[in-house]
Amino acid sequence: MLTESFQIVHDAYLGYWQYLVKEVSNPSWNNYFYWLIGISLFFFLLEIFRPWRTGQPKFRKDFWLDGFYMFFNFFLFSLIIYHAASELVATWFHDLLSSVGITNLVAIQVGGWPAWLQLLILFVLRDFIQWNVHRLLHRVSWLWEFHKVHHSVEQMGFAAHLRYHWMENVVYNVLQYIPLALIGFSITDFIIVHLFTTIIGHFNHSNLRVPLGPLKYLFNHPQMHIWHHALDLPPEHRHGMNYGLSLSIWDYLFRTAYIPHNGRDIPLGFHDMKEFPKSFWGQLTHGFRRKK
């Protein structure tokens, strides 16, 4: 068992390293590394030439920290531990299921459906699960300590999208693993969904104002998401509001939507910001230390 586990970890590290080297050294249309750079540059240029908050610096506070978070959370964290650990846990989980006679988790087989329909179902279902997980991050005190990293943003910009504690990777993926595993998606490359959600995430954190018309009730956007980061929360939403990641419709359906007025210049963050670590390394370990 120990030898098998070691081999799984070894293969996971080697496989992800080879994948990362290939991503960086071989630009292509299905290369997420360069898509992330391209999407980020696109929003950065829009923020320079068409900013919503004209007085905000082009290189706003913590701009470079957020830029590092983008690559750490999407690539380096997986290389350091996450990919190997998730492969090992997934193997143990499937071995446990096999020991009680369960060899296939798939309850709904969609492999024969059109690719666009599979992607649409994946996008909507995944976003709804993430909306619920996001609510948990605000309502469960120990999870909120990790989520504070994302809410420590004081000046909003596109790169704030991917400033979050590495434990959020663990929480989101653990809680969405079984629901998504129950559906037998035949598509192995979900880059379209990843790209689409990255674009929306960059957009709703950006320093932009783009009128969406009726689509604002479907998709998240900067004028909605700025209130999610508000320093002062209303009594009726004391745990937070506007939890949608890509879609805003869940907040309207479950009455957690809140846009009282133009929130362009509202203060952001939370009320114990002065004690919160400012460095990447301090934030990396936050949530594990005892409060003084």
Secondary structure as the mmCIF struct_conf table of DSSP 4:
data_model
#
loop_
_struct_conf.conf_type_id
_struct_conf.id
_struct_conf.beg_label_comp_id
_struct_conf.beg_label_asym_id
_struct_conf.beg_label_seq_id
_struct_conf.end_label_comp_id
_struct_conf.end_label_asym_id
_struct_conf.end_label_seq_id
HELX_RH_AL_P HELX_RH_AL_P1 LEU A 2 SER A 25
BEND BEND1 ASN A 26 ASN A 26
TURN_TY1_P TURN_TY1_P1 TRP A 29 ASN A 30
HELX_RH_AL_P HELX_RH_AL_P2 TYR A 32 PHE A 49
BEND BEND2 ARG A 50 ARG A 50
BEND BEND3 TRP A 52 ARG A 53
TURN_TY1_P TURN_TY1_P2 THR A 54 GLY A 55
BEND BEND4 GLN A 56 GLN A 56
BEND BEND5 LYS A 58 PHE A 59
TURN_TY1_P TURN_TY1_P3 LYS A 61 ASP A 62
HELX_RH_AL_P HELX_RH_AL_P3 PHE A 63 PHE A 71
HELX_RH_PI_P HELX_RH_PI_P1 PHE A 72 LEU A 76
HELX_RH_AL_P HELX_RH_AL_P4 PHE A 77 PHE A 77
HELX_RH_PI_P HELX_RH_PI_P2 SER A 78 TYR A 82
HELX_RH_AL_P HELX_RH_AL_P5 HIS A 83 SER A 99
TURN_TY1_P TURN_TY1_P4 VAL A 100 GLY A 101
STRN STRN1 ILE A 108 GLN A 109
TURN_TY1_P TURN_TY1_P5 GLY A 111 GLY A 112
BEND BEND6 TRP A 113 TRP A 113
HELX_RH_AL_P HELX_RH_AL_P6 ALA A 115 ARG A 139
BEND BEND7 VAL A 140 VAL A 140
HELX_RH_AL_P HELX_RH_AL_P7 SER A 141 HIS A 151
TURN_TY1_P TURN_TY1_P6 SER A 152 SER A 152
BEND BEND8 GLU A 154 GLN A 155
HELX_RH_3T_P HELX_RH_3T_P1 PHE A 158 LEU A 162
HELX_RH_AL_P HELX_RH_AL_P8 TRP A 166 ALA A 181
TURN_TY1_P TURN_TY1_P7 LEU A 182 LEU A 182
STRN STRN2 ILE A 183 GLY A 184
HELX_RH_AL_P HELX_RH_AL_P9 ILE A 191 HIS A 205
BEND BEND9 SER A 206 ASN A 207
HELX_RH_3T_P HELX_RH_3T_P2 GLY A 213 TYR A 217
TURN_TY1_P TURN_TY1_P8 LEU A 218 LEU A 218
STRN STRN3 PHE A 219 PHE A 219
HELX_RH_AL_P HELX_RH_AL_P10 PRO A 222 HIS A 228
TURN_TY1_P TURN_TY1_P9 HIS A 229 HIS A 229
STRN STRN4 ALA A 230 ALA A 230
BEND BEND10 LEU A 231 ASP A 232
HELX_LH_PP_P HELX_LH_PP_P1 LEU A 233 PRO A 234
HELX_RH_3T_P HELX_RH_3T_P3 PRO A 235 HIS A 237
TURN_TY1_P TURN_TY1_P10 ARG A 238 HIS A 239
BEND BEND11 MET A 241 MET A 241
BEND BEND12 LEU A 245 SER A 246
STRN STRN5 LEU A 247 LEU A 247
BEND BEND13 SER A 248 SER A 248
HELX_RH_AL_P HELX_RH_AL_P11 ILE A 249 LEU A 253
TURN_TY1_P TURN_TY1_P11 PHE A 254 ARG A 255
BEND BEND14 HIS A 261 HIS A 261
TURN_TY1_P TURN_TY1_P12 ARG A 264 ASP A 265
STRN STRN6 LEU A 268 LEU A 268
BEND BEND15 GLY A 269 GLY A 269
TURN_TY1_P TURN_TY1_P13 HIS A 271 ASP A 272
HELX_RH_3T_P HELX_RH_3T_P4 MET A 273 GLU A 275
BEND BEND16 PHE A 276 PHE A 276
BEND BEND17 SER A 279 SER A 279
HELX_RH_AL_P HELX_RH_AL_P12 PHE A 280 LEU A 284
BEND BEND18 THR A 285 THR A 285
TURN_TY1_P TURN_TY1_P14 HIS A 286 GLY A 287
BEND BEND19 PHE A 288 ARG A 289
HELX_LH_PP_P HELX_LH_PP_P2 ARG A 290 LYS A 291
#
